[in-house]
């Protein structure tokens, strides 16, 4: 059975660091601590999106998954 890949993201509402499955990138998720909902996003892709360099979200998700495969 394949293992899930995770990354870390801070909750924008309470600030706690959460472990988020990579397959949830771009989806709405709920913080386990404060129940705040937000979009799961990689901080690197958010910074790129803000600078209009435009790396598509799915491409960034693939890059994250590949980096996990290399480490395993």
Contact map, one row per residue, 1 for C-alpha under 8 A:
111000000000000000000000000000000000000000000000000000000000000000000000
111100000000000000000000000000000000000000000000000000000000000000000000
111110000000000000000000000000000000000000000000000000000000000000000000
011111000000000000001100000000000000000000000000000000000000000000000000
001111100000000000001110000000000000000000000000000000000000000010010000
000111110000000000111100000000000000000000000000000000000000000000000000
000011111000000000111100000000000000000001000000000000000000000000000000
000001111100000011110000000000000000000000000000000000000000000000000000
000000111110000011110000000000000000000111100000000000000000000000000000
000000011111001111000000000000000000000000000000000000000000000000000000
000000001111111111000000000000100001010000000000000000000000000000000000
000000000111111000000000000000000000010000000000000000000000000000000000
000000000011111000000000000000000101000000000000000000000000000000000000
000000000011111100000000000000001101000000000000000000000000000000000000
000000000111111110000000000000000000000000000000000000000000000000000000
000000000110011111000000000000001000000000000000000000000000000000000000
000000011110001111100000000000000000000000000000000000000000000000000000
000000011110000111110000000000100000000000000000000000000000000000000000
000001111000000011111000000000000000000000000000000000000000000000000000
000001111000000001111101000000000000000100000000000000000000000000000000
000111100000000000111111100000000000000000000000000000000000000000000000
000111100000000000011111100000000000000000000000000000000000100110000000
000010000000000000001111100000000000000000000000000000000000100000000000
000000000000000000011111111110000000000100000000000000000000000000000000
000000000000000000001111111000000000001111000000000000001000100000000000
000000000000000000000001111100000000001110000000000000001000000000000000
000000000000000000000001111110000000001100000000000000000000000000000000
000000000000000000000001011111000000111100000000000000000000000000000000
000000000000000000000001001111100000111100000000000000000000000000000000
000000000000000000000000000111110011110000000000000000000000000000000000
000000000010000001000000000011111111110000000000000000000000000000000000
000000000000000000000000000001111110000000000000000000000000000000000000
000000000000010100000000000000111110000000000000000000000000000000000000
000000000000110000000000000000111111000000000000000000000000000000000000
000000000000000000000000000001111111100000000000000000000000000000000000
000000000010110000000000000001100111110000000000000000000000000000000000
000000000000000000000000000111100011111000000000000000000000000000000000
000000000011000000000000000111100001111100000000000000000000000000000000
000000000000000000000000111110000000111110000000000000000000000000000000
000000001000000000010001111110000000011111000000000000000000000000000000
000000001000000000000000110000000000001111101100000000000000000000000000
000000101000000000000000100000000000000111111100000000000000000000000000
000000001000000000000000000000000000000011111110000000000000000000000000
000000000000000000000000000000000000000001111111000000000000000000000000
000000000000000000000000000000000000000011111111100000101001000000000000
000000000000000000000000000000000000000011111111110000000000000000000000
000000000000000000000000000000000000000000111111111000000000000000000000
000000000000000000000000000000000000000000011111111111100000000000000000
000000000000000000000000000000000000000000001111111111100000000000000000
000000000000000000000000000000000000000000000111111110000000000000000000
000000000000000000000000000000000000000000000011111111000000000000000000
000000000000000000000000000000000000000000000001111111000000000000000000
000000000000000000000000000000000000000000000001111111100000000000000000
000000000000000000000000000000000000000000000001101111110000000000000000
000000000000000000000000000000000000000000001001100011111011000000000000
000000000000000000000000000000000000000000000000000001111111000000000000
000000000000000000000000110000000000000000001000000000111111100000000000
000000000000000000000000000000000000000000000000000000011111110000000000
000000000000000000000000000000000000000000000000000000111111111000000000
000000000000000000000000000000000000000000001000000000111111111100000000
000000000000000000000110100000000000000000000000000000001111111110000000
000000000000000000000000000000000000000000000000000000000111111111000000
000000000000000000000000000000000000000000000000000000000011111111100000
000000000000000000000100000000000000000000000000000000000001111111110000
000010000000000000000100000000000000000000000000000000000000111111111000
000000000000000000000000000000000000000000000000000000000000011111111100
000000000000000000000000000000000000000000000000000000000000001111111110
000010000000000000000000000000000000000000000000000000000000000111111111
000000000000000000000000000000000000000000000000000000000000000011111111
000000000000000000000000000000000000000000000000000000000000000001111111
000000000000000000000000000000000000000000000000000000000000000000111111
000000000000000000000000000000000000000000000000000000000000000000011111
